[in-house]
Amino acid sequence: MAHIWAKVALLLALLGVARAVPVARGVTIKSDVLYFPDQVDYIRASRGKCAGAEELYWAGDGRCYAEGAQGPCGFEFRLVWDERQLRPRCERDNSLLGRR
């Protein structure tokens, strides 16, 4: 089934119907790329939510946080942008290791 959608996206790109569409936080939807449903859900939910270019939308609480800040993440973690998943995630902040 996924190969059908890839063919549809390719056909639309070749016909010039689909084009690159910029979305929140500098992410661009490209017509020649197949996105997974959870990636599309995040892109739709985050569109226009955050005022600053360096802010990340966290769907869990509907708020925007500065990239690299603790945000909704636990102690010793920071909020980063996951280029592969096209969504923010919490990552251990190694600069805090050993500090207590």
C-alpha positions as CSV (number, residue, x, y, z in Angstrom):
1,M,0.0,0.0,0.0
2,A,2.8,2.4,0.8
3,H,4.3,2.0,-2.7
4,I,1.0,3.3,-4.1
5,W,1.4,6.6,-2.2
6,A,5.0,6.9,-3.2
7,K,3.9,6.6,-6.9
8,V,1.1,9.2,-6.3
9,A,3.6,11.6,-4.7
10,L,6.0,11.1,-7.6
11,L,3.3,11.6,-10.2
12,L,2.1,14.8,-8.6
13,A,5.7,16.1,-8.4
14,L,6.3,15.3,-12.1
15,L,3.1,17.0,-13.1
16,G,4.1,20.1,-11.1
17,V,1.0,19.8,-8.9
18,A,2.9,19.2,-5.7
19,R,5.7,21.4,-4.6
20,A,7.9,22.1,-1.5
21,V,5.8,23.6,1.2
22,P,7.5,25.3,4.2
23,V,6.1,24.5,7.6
24,A,6.9,25.3,11.2
25,R,10.5,25.5,12.4
26,G,12.1,25.6,9.0
27,V,10.9,22.1,8.0
28,T,9.9,21.9,4.3
29,I,7.5,19.4,3.0
30,K,9.0,18.1,-0.2
31,S,6.8,16.6,-3.0
32,D,9.4,13.9,-3.7
33,V,9.5,12.6,-0.2
34,L,7.1,10.0,1.4
35,Y,6.2,11.0,5.0
36,F,5.0,8.6,7.6
37,P,1.5,9.4,9.2
38,D,3.0,10.4,12.6
39,Q,5.3,12.9,10.9
40,V,2.4,14.4,9.0
41,D,0.4,14.6,12.2
42,Y,3.1,16.5,14.0
43,I,3.6,18.9,11.0
44,R,-0.2,19.6,10.9
45,A,-0.5,20.1,14.6
46,S,2.6,22.4,14.9
47,R,1.8,24.6,11.9
48,G,1.6,28.3,13.1
49,K,1.7,27.5,16.8
50,C,5.2,28.9,17.7
51,A,6.1,32.6,17.2
52,G,9.9,32.1,17.2
53,A,11.9,30.3,14.6
54,E,13.9,28.5,17.3
55,E,10.9,27.4,19.2
56,L,9.6,23.8,19.1
57,Y,6.0,22.8,19.5
58,W,5.4,20.1,22.1
59,A,2.1,18.3,21.3
60,G,1.9,16.8,24.8
61,D,1.0,20.1,26.5
62,G,0.4,22.3,23.4
63,R,3.2,24.7,24.3
64,C,6.3,26.0,22.5
65,Y,9.7,25.8,24.0
66,A,13.1,27.1,23.0
67,E,15.3,24.5,21.3
68,G,18.0,23.3,23.7
69,A,16.0,24.2,26.8
70,Q,14.7,21.7,29.4
71,G,11.1,22.4,28.3
72,P,8.8,19.5,29.0
73,C,11.8,17.1,29.4
74,G,12.9,15.6,32.7
75,F,15.9,16.7,34.8
76,E,19.2,16.5,32.9
77,F,17.4,16.4,29.5
78,R,16.9,19.1,26.9
79,L,14.5,19.5,24.0
80,V,16.1,19.0,20.5
81,W,14.8,18.7,17.0
82,D,15.0,15.2,15.5
83,E,15.7,15.6,11.8
84,R,14.9,12.0,11.0
85,Q,11.5,11.9,12.8
86,L,10.6,15.5,12.0
87,R,9.6,16.2,15.6
88,P,11.1,17.4,18.9
89,R,12.5,14.8,21.4
90,C,14.1,14.9,24.8
91,E,17.9,14.1,24.8
92,R,20.2,13.7,27.7
93,D,22.1,16.9,28.3
94,N,25.7,15.7,28.6
95,S,26.9,19.1,29.8
96,L,25.1,18.4,33.1
97,L,26.7,15.0,33.8
98,G,28.5,15.0,37.1
99,R,26.9,18.2,38.4
100,R,24.6,17.8,41.4
